Amino acid sequence: MRPLMLQGHERSITQIKYNREGDLLFSCSKDQKPNVWYSLNGERLGTYDGHQGAVWCLDVDWESRKLITGAGDMTTKIWDVEYGTIIASIPTKSSVRTSNFSFSGNQAAYSTDKAMGQSCELFIIDVRNADSTLADQTPTLRIPMTDSKITSMLWGPLDETIITGHDNGNITIWDIRKGQKVVDSGSDHTAGINDMQLSKDGTMFVTASKDTTAKLFDSESLMCLKAYKTERPVNSAAISPILDHVVLGGGQDAMEVTTTSTKAGKFDSRFFHLIYEEEFARLKGHFGPINSLAFHPDGKSYASGGEDGFVRVQTFDSTYFENIFE
């Protein structure tokens, strides 16, 4: 089946995310305007206009009422999904690299970059009755990062912990009630972690790293369960909600992209078996590295966002669901 090409961004995609039901797909890019699309037919519903810099991250809460975005204009914004209006705009000291709602949607976390003399910090805010006064309120928790900056983040089970992936390859779990480090992964990854995504039940998560591997971790003990090896940096990885499959996307660094052709096969989505760690499929499509991947919550399609500014939604053929590992 031909993929849906969602063409609405002028610059490279930084992150894409489905809402919980999977009827909406949210995308943000370096062109300052996050978009929302119907995932079924690729029709654009609207844009969220208000940022003045590249939007690095976004997340939607489980009711699809609020959207949180973090950008290079040194703000985190919370939006009304339906109306596209800004509920709150929170100023920060440096650009915002990650932002996530907790599973309950009562809290949100975001982290800032280490830049301009500012250290990287992790903030947690209460968003239950968010309004414009949120900008002046002090965050519920503020944890400074002394070692390495946060490059990706997840909420742990029961909203009690936060899992952070760092620029030096470390993964850490923070207890947000105590505000301190609980578990540290050590050196499973040797380079920066670009992306982390939870499995459907939240017991495991997959990481995508610049060290050319994606790894599967237990989300409580941070034990490394599986490793999926490629020969180039992995920018994003996602776990299928229905099958034992992992999809990886990546490519070279953006600055080296113009020196290779797509025929070199550097920009495919690569499918690995979750347990056997074997690659069983590749899908071409993007004219540049894939920056973000997401499985549809029903597992029957997936979306990828690339350096070329396109979001591609690919529906799987029936053969994909047949068991090939006998």
C-alpha positions in Angstrom: 0.0 0.0 0.0 1.2 3.5 -0.8 2.1 5.6 2.2 0.4 8.8 3.1 2.7 11.7 2.6 2.0 14.5 5.1 3.4 17.6 3.7 3.0 20.6 5.9 6.4 21.4 7.4 9.0 23.6 5.7 12.0 22.2 7.7 13.0 18.9 9.2 10.7 17.0 11.5 11.9 16.7 15.1 9.2 14.6 16.7 5.9 12.9 15.9 3.4 11.4 18.3 0.0 9.7 18.1 -2.7 10.5 20.6 -4.0 7.6 22.7 -6.8 6.5 20.3 -4.5 7.0 17.3 -7.0 9.1 15.3 -4.7 12.2 15.5 -1.0 12.5 14.7 1.0 15.4 16.1 4.2 16.6 14.4 6.7 19.3 15.2 9.7 20.5 13.3 12.3 23.2 13.1 9.9 25.5 11.3 8.3 26.8 14.6 4.8 25.4 13.9 3.6 22.1 15.4 0.8 20.4 13.3 -2.0 18.0 13.9 -3.2 15.6 11.3 -5.9 13.0 10.9 -3.9 9.7 10.9 -6.5 7.9 8.7 -6.3 10.0 5.6 -3.4 12.4 6.2 -5.6 15.5 6.2 -4.1 18.4 8.2 -6.4 19.6 10.9 -4.5 22.7 11.9 -1.3 24.3 13.2 -0.3 25.6 16.6 1.0 29.0 16.0 3.0 30.9 18.7 6.6 29.6 18.9 9.5 31.7 17.7 12.1 29.0 17.3 12.6 25.4 16.3 10.2 23.1 18.2 12.2 20.2 19.6 9.5 18.1 21.4 5.8 17.6 21.9 3.4 15.4 23.8 -0.3 15.1 24.0 -2.2 14.0 27.2 -4.3 10.9 27.3 -7.6 12.8 26.8 -6.2 14.7 23.8 -7.2 18.0 25.5 -3.7 19.4 26.1 -0.6 19.5 24.0 2.8 20.5 25.4 5.7 21.7 23.2 9.2 22.7 24.0 11.2 25.0 21.6 14.5 26.8 20.9 12.8 30.1 21.8 13.3 29.2 25.4 9.7 28.5 26.2 7.5 25.5 27.0 4.0 26.0 25.8 0.8 24.2 26.8 -1.9 24.3 24.1 -5.6 23.6 23.9 -5.6 20.7 21.3 -9.1 21.5 20.0 -8.9 25.3 19.6 -5.1 25.7 19.0 -4.9 28.4 21.7 -2.0 28.8 24.1 -3.1 27.9 27.7 0.3 28.7 29.3 3.7 29.7 28.1 6.5 29.0 30.6 9.8 30.9 30.0 13.1 28.9 30.6 16.7 29.9 30.7 17.8 27.9 27.7 16.0 25.9 24.9 13.7 23.1 25.9 14.8 19.6 24.6 12.2 17.2 26.0 8.6 17.6 27.3 6.1 14.9 28.4 2.8 14.6 30.2 2.5 12.0 32.9 0.2 9.1 32.2 -2.6 10.6 34.3 -2.1 14.0 32.6 -2.0 15.7 36.0 1.7 16.6 35.7 4.1 17.4 33.0 7.9 17.4 32.9 10.3 19.2 30.6 14.1 19.6 30.5 16.3 22.4 29.3 19.6 22.4 27.4 23.0 23.0 28.8 23.8 26.3 26.9 24.7 29.9 27.4 26.2 29.3 30.9 23.0 27.5 32.0 23.1 24.0 33.3 20.6 21.4 32.1 17.6 21.1 34.4 14.6 18.9 34.7 11.3 20.6 35.8 8.0 19.1 36.9 4.9 21.2 36.8 1.3 20.6 37.9 -1.0 21.1 34.8 -4.4 20.0 36.3 -5.8 23.6 36.1 -3.2 25.1 33.9 -3.7 28.8 32.8 -1.6 31.8 32.0 -0.5 32.1 35.7 1.5 28.9 35.3 4.4 31.0 33.9 4.9 32.7 37.3 4.4 29.6 39.5 7.4 27.7 40.8 7.7 24.2 39.4 6.8 21.3 41.7 10.3 19.9 41.4 13.5 21.1 39.8 16.5 18.8 39.4 19.8 20.2 38.1 21.8 17.8 35.9 25.5 18.0 36.8 26.9 15.3 34.5 25.4 15.3 31.1 22.4 17.0 29.5 19.1 15.2 29.0 18.4 14.3 25.4 15.2 12.2 25.9 12.8 11.5 28.7 9.9 9.2 29.8 7.6 9.0 32.7 7.9 5.7 34.7 5.0 3.6 35.9 2.4 5.2 38.2 3.8 8.6 37.6 6.2 8.1 40.5 9.5 8.1 38.5 11.0 9.8 35.5 13.5 8.0 33.2 16.0 10.3 31.5 18.4 9.5 28.7 21.6 11.6 28.5 24.1 12.9 26.0 26.8 10.6 27.3 24.7 7.4 26.9 23.6 7.1 30.5 20.0 6.3 31.5 18.8 7.4 35.0 15.6 6.9 36.9 14.6 9.7 39.3 12.1 9.4 42.1 10.1 12.5 41.9 8.8 12.4 45.4 12.3 12.4 46.9 13.8 14.4 43.9 16.8 12.1 43.7 18.4 9.5 41.6 17.3 5.9 42.2 18.8 3.8 39.4 21.7 4.4 37.0 22.2 2.2 33.9 25.9 2.6 33.8 27.5 2.4 30.3 25.2 0.3 28.2 25.3 3.0 25.5 28.6 4.6 24.6 27.1 7.7 22.9 24.1 10.1 23.2 20.6 8.7 23.5 18.4 10.3 20.8 15.0 8.7 21.7 13.3 6.5 24.2 9.8 4.9 23.8 7.8 2.7 26.2 6.2 -0.6 25.3 2.4 -0.7 25.4 2.3 -2.0 29.0 5.1 0.2 30.2 7.3 -2.6 31.5 10.1 -2.1 28.9 11.4 0.7 26.8 13.5 0.9 23.7 16.4 3.5 23.3 17.9 4.8 20.1 21.5 5.9 20.3 24.2 7.6 18.4 26.4 4.6 19.1 24.5 2.8 16.2 22.5 0.5 18.4 19.0 0.5 19.8 18.5 -1.4 23.1 15.6 -2.8 25.1 15.6 -2.0 28.8 13.5 -3.0 31.8 11.8 0.1 32.9 12.2 -0.5 36.7 15.7 -2.0 37.0 17.2 -0.6 33.8 18.6 -4.0 32.9 19.5 -4.2 29.3 17.4 -7.0 27.8 18.2 -6.9 24.0 20.3 -5.0 21.6 19.6 -4.2 17.9 22.7 -3.3 16.0 23.0 -1.2 12.8 25.9 0.5 11.1 24.8 4.1 11.5 23.4 6.3 14.3 19.8 5.5 15.3 17.6 8.5 15.8 14.4 6.9 16.8 13.0 3.5 17.8 9.5 2.3 18.6 7.9 -1.0 19.9 4.9 -2.4 18.2 1.9 -2.6 20.5 0.6 -5.9 19.1 3.6 -7.9 17.8 7.2 -8.6 19.0 8.6 -6.0 16.6 10.8 -3.0 16.9 11.2 -0.4 14.2 14.5 1.7 14.0 15.1 4.8 12.0 18.2 6.9 11.5 20.9 7.8 9.1 24.0 10.0 9.2 24.3 13.3 10.9 22.3 16.0 9.1 25.4 17.8 7.9 26.6 14.7 5.9 23.3 14.0 4.2 24.0 15.8 1.0 27.0 13.6 0.2 25.0 10.3 -0.2 22.1 9.2 -2.4 19.0 7.5 -1.1 19.9 4.5 -3.1 22.7 3.8 -0.6 19.9 2.6 1.6 20.8 4.8 4.5 17.4 6.2 5.2 15.2 3.1 5.6 13.0 2.2 8.5 14.4 -1.1 9.7 12.2 -3.7 11.4 13.8 -6.1 14.0 12.2 -8.9 15.9 12.0 -7.8 19.6 13.2 -11.1 21.0 15.4 -12.7 18.3 17.1 -9.3 17.5 17.0 -10.2 13.8 16.3 -7.7 11.1 13.5 -8.9 8.9 12.3 -5.9 6.8 13.3 -2.5 5.5 11.1 0.2 4.1 12.6 3.0 2.0 11.0 6.4 1.6 12.6 9.4 3.1 15.2 11.6 1.3 17.2 12.1 4.5 17.6 10.6 8.0 14.5 9.6 9.9 14.3 11.7 13.0 11.2 10.3 14.7 9.1 7.1 14.5 5.8 6.1 16.1 3.6 3.1 15.9 -0.1 3.6 15.6 -1.8 2.4 18.9 -3.6 -0.4 17.0 -0.2 -1.6 15.6 -1.5 -1.7 12.0 0.5 1.2 10.7 3.4 3.4 11.7 4.5 6.9 11.0 8.0 8.3 10.4 9.2 11.9 10.3 12.4 12.8 8.4 15.0 15.4 7.9 13.3 16.0 4.5 10.3 17.6 6.3 7.8 14.9 5.4 5.8 12.7 7.7 5.0 9.3 6.1 2.2 7.1 7.4 2.6 3.5 6.2 -0.1 1.0 6.6 1.1 -2.6 6.8 0.0 -5.2 4.3 -1.6 -8.4 5.5 1.6 -10.4 5.0 3.2 -8.3 7.8 1.0 -10.0 10.4 1.9 -13.5 9.4 4.4 -15.2 11.6 7.7 -15.4 9.8 9.8 -16.8 12.7 8.9 -20.4 12.9 
